[in-house]
Amino acid sequence: MAEEVIAEIVASVLEVIVAPGQSIEAGDTIVLLESMKMEIPVLAEESGTVGQVKVAVGDVIQAGDLIATID
């Protein structure tokens, strides 16, 4: 079952670091967000393969939005 990476805060997407099909390890940065002039890395909680990336640079995301899935 795929792990869903969910936004915890309202933020802008500064950088998307992973791509679908990419292998990642637990602790790897998936995206870099910006909120209130702070850069916030979103980290993978599990190792696996990136399934989908649902955000793009410049997107404004809300708490609860799906960022990516990890298979």
DSSP file (Angstrom, degrees, kcal/mol; ACC not computed):
  #  RESIDUE AA STRUCTURE BP1 BP2  ACC     N-H-->O    O-->H-N    N-H-->O    O-->H-N    TCO  KAPPA ALPHA  PHI   PSI    X-CA   Y-CA   Z-CA
    1    1 A M              0   0    0      0, 0.0     2,-0.2     0, 0.0    69,-0.0   0.000 360.0 360.0 360.0 140.3    0.0    0.0    0.0
    2    2 A A        -     0   0    0      1,-0.1     2,-0.4    67,-0.0    69,-0.2  -0.485 360.0-129.3 -77.3 139.2    1.3    3.5   -0.9
    3    3 A E  E     -A   70   0A   0     67,-3.1    67,-2.5    -2,-0.2     2,-0.5  -0.740  21.5-140.5 -82.8 132.8    2.3    5.9    1.8
    4    4 A E  E     -A   69   0A   0     -2,-0.4     2,-0.7    65,-0.2    65,-0.2  -0.842   3.4-148.4 -96.5 130.2    0.7    9.3    1.3
    5    5 A V  E     -A   68   0A   0     63,-3.2    62,-3.4    -2,-0.5    63,-1.2  -0.887  23.9-168.4 -97.5 115.5    2.8   12.4    2.1
    6    6 A I  E     -A   66   0A   0     -2,-0.7    60,-0.2    60,-0.2     2,-0.2  -0.834  23.5-112.6-112.3 140.8    0.4   15.0    3.3
    7    7 A A        -     0   0    0     58,-2.9    57,-3.0    -2,-0.4     3,-0.1  -0.490  20.8-167.1 -68.8 136.9    1.0   18.8    3.9
    8    8 A E        +     0   0    0     55,-0.2     2,-0.3    -2,-0.2    55,-0.2   0.585  69.1  25.1 -99.1 -14.5    0.9   19.7    7.5
    9    9 A I  S    S-     0   0    0     53,-0.2     2,-0.5    54,-0.0    55,-0.1  -0.911  88.3 -91.7-142.2 166.0    0.7   23.5    6.9
   10   10 A V        +     0   0    0     -2,-0.3     2,-0.3    52,-0.1    52,-0.2  -0.729  66.3 141.1 -78.0 128.9   -0.3   26.1    4.4
   11   11 A A  E     -C   61   0B   0     50,-1.9    50,-2.9    -2,-0.5     2,-0.4  -0.976  51.0-107.4-161.3 167.7    2.8   26.8    2.3
   12   12 A S  E     -CD  60  34B   0     22,-2.7    22,-2.5    -2,-0.3     2,-0.7  -0.846  36.6-117.3-102.4 144.8    4.2   27.5   -1.2
   13   13 A V  E     + D   0  33B   0     46,-2.6    45,-2.8    -2,-0.4    20,-0.2  -0.743  34.2 174.1 -84.3 116.0    6.2   24.9   -3.0
   14   14 A L  E     +     0   0B   0     18,-2.6     2,-0.3    -2,-0.7    19,-0.2   0.846  66.6   1.4 -87.0 -40.0    9.7   26.2   -3.5
   15   15 A E  E     - D   0  32B   0     17,-1.7    17,-2.8    41,-0.1     2,-0.6  -0.985  53.8-146.5-154.2 136.3   11.3   23.1   -5.0
   16   16 A V  E     + D   0  31B   0     -2,-0.3    15,-0.2    15,-0.2    41,-0.1  -0.941  20.6 179.9-102.3 118.4   10.2   19.6   -6.0
   17   17 A I        +     0   0    0     13,-2.1     2,-0.2    -2,-0.6    14,-0.2   0.742  56.5  53.9 -96.0 -26.4   13.2   17.3   -5.3
   18   18 A V        -     0   0    0     12,-1.2    12,-0.0     4,-0.0     6,-0.0  -0.642  62.0-154.8-109.2 166.1   11.9   13.9   -6.3
   19   19 A A    >   -     0   0    0     -2,-0.2     3,-2.1    33,-0.0    31,-0.3  -0.960  38.5 -81.7-134.8 153.0   10.3   12.5   -9.5
   20   20 A P  T 3  S+     0   0    0      0, 0.0    31,-0.2     0, 0.0     3,-0.1  -0.271 117.2  25.5 -54.2 137.8    8.0    9.5  -10.1
   21   21 A G  T 3  S+     0   0    0     29,-3.2     2,-0.3     1,-0.3    30,-0.1   0.280  90.2 131.7  90.7 -10.2    9.9    6.3  -10.3
   22   22 A Q    <   -     0   0    0     -3,-2.1    28,-2.9    28,-0.1     2,-0.3  -0.566  56.5-128.4 -78.6 136.3   12.8    7.6   -8.2
   23   23 A S  E     -F   49   0C   0     -2,-0.3     2,-0.3    26,-0.2    26,-0.2  -0.680  33.2-179.2 -81.5 136.1   14.0    5.4   -5.3
   24   24 A I  E     -F   48   0C   0     24,-3.1    24,-2.4    -2,-0.3     2,-0.3  -0.933  19.5-136.0-134.9 159.3   14.2    7.2   -1.9
   25   25 A E    >   -     0   0    0     -2,-0.3     3,-2.3    22,-0.2    19,-0.3  -0.780  41.9 -83.5-109.6 156.0   15.3    6.4    1.6
   26   26 A A  T 3  S+     0   0    0     -2,-0.3    19,-0.2     1,-0.3    21,-0.1  -0.369 119.4  29.4 -55.4 133.0   13.5    7.3    4.8
   27   27 A G  T 3  S+     0   0    0     17,-3.0    -1,-0.3     1,-0.4    18,-0.1   0.248  86.7 133.1  96.2 -12.2   14.6   10.8    5.8
   28   28 A D    <   -     0   0    0     -3,-2.3    16,-2.7    16,-0.1     2,-0.4  -0.433  63.6-109.4 -68.8 146.7   15.2   12.0    2.2
   29   29 A T  E     - E   0  43B   0     14,-0.2    14,-0.2     1,-0.2     3,-0.1  -0.642  32.9-178.9 -79.2 131.3   13.7   15.4    1.3
   30   30 A I  E     -     0   0B   0     12,-3.6   -13,-2.1     1,-0.4   -12,-1.2   0.874  67.1  -7.2 -94.4 -52.2   10.7   15.1   -1.1
   31   31 A V  E     -DE  16  42B   0     11,-0.9    11,-2.7   -15,-0.2     2,-0.5  -0.947  60.8-129.9-140.5 161.4    9.8   18.8   -1.5
   32   32 A L  E     -DE  15  41B   0    -17,-2.8   -18,-2.6    -2,-0.3   -17,-1.7  -0.976  28.4-166.8-115.2 123.1   10.9   22.1    0.0
   33   33 A L  E     -DE  13  40B   0      7,-3.0     7,-3.1    -2,-0.5     2,-0.4  -0.674  10.8-147.0-106.6 160.9    8.1   24.4    1.2
   34   34 A E  E     +DE  12  39B   0    -22,-2.5   -22,-2.7     5,-0.2     2,-0.3  -0.997  23.7 161.3-129.4 128.6    8.1   28.1    2.2
   35   35 A S  E >  S- E   0  38B   0      3,-2.3     3,-1.6    -2,-0.4   -24,-0.1  -0.962  71.1  -8.4-147.0 127.9    5.8   29.5    4.8
   36   36 A M  T 3  S-     0   0    0     -2,-0.3     3,-0.1     1,-0.3    -1,-0.0   0.887 128.6 -55.0  52.8  44.6    6.2   32.8    6.7
   37   37 A K  T 3  S+     0   0    0      1,-0.2     2,-0.4     0, 0.0    -1,-0.3   0.594 114.6 117.5  68.5  13.2    9.7   33.3    5.2
   38   38 A M  E <   -E   35   0B   0     -3,-1.6    -3,-2.3     2,-0.0     2,-0.5  -0.911  61.9-135.1-112.2 139.8   10.9   29.9    6.5
   39   39 A E  E     -E   34   0B   0     -2,-0.4    -5,-0.2    -5,-0.2    -7,-0.0  -0.817  23.5-169.5 -91.6 129.5   12.0   27.0    4.3
   40   40 A I  E     -E   33   0B   0     -7,-3.1    -7,-3.0    -2,-0.5     2,-0.3  -0.959  10.8-147.8-125.7 113.6   10.5   23.7    5.4
   41   41 A P  E     -E   32   0B   0      0, 0.0     2,-0.6     0, 0.0    -9,-0.2  -0.597   8.4-145.2 -77.9 140.2   11.7   20.4    4.0
   42   42 A V  E     -E   31   0B   0    -11,-2.7   -12,-3.6    -2,-0.3   -11,-0.9  -0.943  23.4-156.4-104.1 119.8    9.1   17.6    3.8
   43   43 A L  E     -E   29   0B   0     -2,-0.6     2,-0.3   -14,-0.2   -14,-0.2  -0.680  17.6-112.3-103.0 148.9   10.8   14.3    4.5
   44   44 A A        -     0   0    0    -16,-2.7   -17,-3.0   -19,-0.3   -16,-0.1  -0.594  17.9-160.5 -72.8 134.1   10.0   10.7    3.5
   45   45 A E  S    S+     0   0    0     -2,-0.3     2,-0.3   -19,-0.2   -19,-0.1   0.693  75.6  32.3 -87.2 -20.8    9.0    8.6    6.5
   46   46 A E  S    S-     0   0    0    -21,-0.1     2,-0.2   -20,-0.0   -19,-0.1  -0.932  82.8-112.4-133.3 155.9    9.6    5.4    4.7
   47   47 A S        +     0   0    0     -2,-0.3     2,-0.3   -21,-0.1   -22,-0.2  -0.537  63.3  95.3 -79.1 154.8   12.0    4.1    2.0
   48   48 A G  E    S-F   24   0C   0    -24,-2.4   -24,-3.1    -2,-0.2     2,-0.4  -0.993  72.1 -50.5 162.4-156.9   10.5    3.1   -1.3
   49   49 A T  E     -F   23   0C   0     -2,-0.3    22,-3.4   -26,-0.2     2,-0.3  -0.953  51.6-112.9-117.0 133.4    9.8    4.4   -4.8
   50   50 A V  E     -B   70   0A   0    -28,-2.9   -29,-3.2    -2,-0.4    20,-0.3  -0.484  33.7-178.7 -65.2 124.7    8.0    7.7   -5.5
   51   51 A G  E     -     0   0A   0     18,-2.8     2,-0.3     1,-0.4    -1,-0.2   0.931  61.4  -3.0 -88.2 -63.5    4.7    6.9   -7.1
   52   52 A Q  E     -B   69   0A   0     17,-0.5    17,-2.2   -32,-0.1     2,-0.5  -0.966  51.3-152.7-132.2 147.1    3.1   10.2   -7.8
   53   53 A V  E     -B   68   0A   0     -2,-0.3    15,-0.3    15,-0.2    14,-0.1  -0.989  13.2-176.9-116.4 118.8    4.1   13.8   -7.2
   54   54 A K        +     0   0    0     13,-2.9     2,-0.3    -2,-0.5    14,-0.2   0.341  57.4  65.1-101.9   5.1    0.9   16.0   -6.9
   55   55 A V        -     0   0    0     12,-0.6     2,-0.3     4,-0.0    12,-0.0  -0.859  58.1-160.6-126.6 161.8    2.5   19.4   -6.5
   56   56 A A    >   -     0   0    0     -2,-0.3     3,-2.3   -41,-0.0   -43,-0.3  -0.935  41.7 -75.7-135.9 159.5    4.6   21.7   -8.7
   57   57 A V  T 3  S+     0   0    0     -2,-0.3   -43,-0.2     1,-0.3     3,-0.1  -0.308 119.6  24.9 -55.1 132.0    6.9   24.7   -8.0
   58   58 A G  T 3  S+     0   0    0    -45,-2.8    -1,-0.3     1,-0.3   -44,-0.1   0.184  88.0 134.2  96.3 -16.1    4.8   27.8   -7.2
   59   59 A D    <   -     0   0    0     -3,-2.3   -46,-2.6   -46,-0.1     2,-0.6  -0.368  50.5-140.4 -64.0 144.9    1.8   25.8   -6.0
   60   60 A V  E     -C   12   0B   0    -48,-0.2     2,-0.3    -3,-0.1   -48,-0.2  -0.953  25.2-165.2-104.6 120.3    0.1   27.0   -2.8
   61   61 A I  E     -C   11   0B   0    -50,-2.9   -50,-1.9    -2,-0.6     2,-0.3  -0.753   9.2-140.8-109.8 155.0   -0.9   24.0   -0.8
   62   62 A Q    >   -     0   0    0     -2,-0.3     3,-2.3   -52,-0.2   -55,-0.3  -0.727  39.2 -81.9-107.7 157.9   -3.2   23.7    2.2
   63   63 A A  T 3  S+     0   0    0     -2,-0.3   -55,-0.2     1,-0.3     3,-0.1  -0.394 120.4  27.8 -56.7 131.0   -2.9   21.6    5.3
   64   64 A G  T 3  S+     0   0    0    -57,-3.0    -1,-0.3     1,-0.3   -56,-0.1   0.259  87.4 135.6  97.5 -11.4   -4.1   18.1    4.4
   65   65 A D    <   -     0   0    0     -3,-2.3   -58,-2.9     1,-0.1     2,-0.4  -0.425  61.5-111.2 -70.1 145.1   -3.3   18.4    0.7
   66   66 A L  E     +A    6   0A   0    -60,-0.2   -60,-0.2     1,-0.2     3,-0.1  -0.652  35.5 176.1 -77.4 126.0   -1.6   15.3   -0.9
   67   67 A I  E     -     0   0A   0    -62,-3.4   -13,-2.9    -2,-0.4   -12,-0.6   0.849  60.3 -32.3 -94.3 -48.5    2.0   16.1   -1.8
   68   68 A A  E     -AB   5  53A   0    -63,-1.2   -63,-3.2   -15,-0.3    -1,-0.4  -0.974  50.5-122.6-162.6 168.2    3.2   12.7   -3.1
   69   69 A T  E     -AB   4  52A   0    -17,-2.2   -18,-2.8    -2,-0.3   -17,-0.5  -0.954  14.9-156.0-122.2 148.4    2.8    9.0   -2.7
   70   70 A I  E      AB   3  50A   0    -67,-2.5   -67,-3.1    -2,-0.4   -20,-0.2  -0.989 360.0 360.0-124.1 122.5    5.6    6.5   -1.9
   71   71 A D              0   0    0    -22,-3.4   -21,-0.1    -2,-0.5    -1,-0.1   0.427 360.0 360.0 -90.2 360.0    5.2    2.8   -3.0
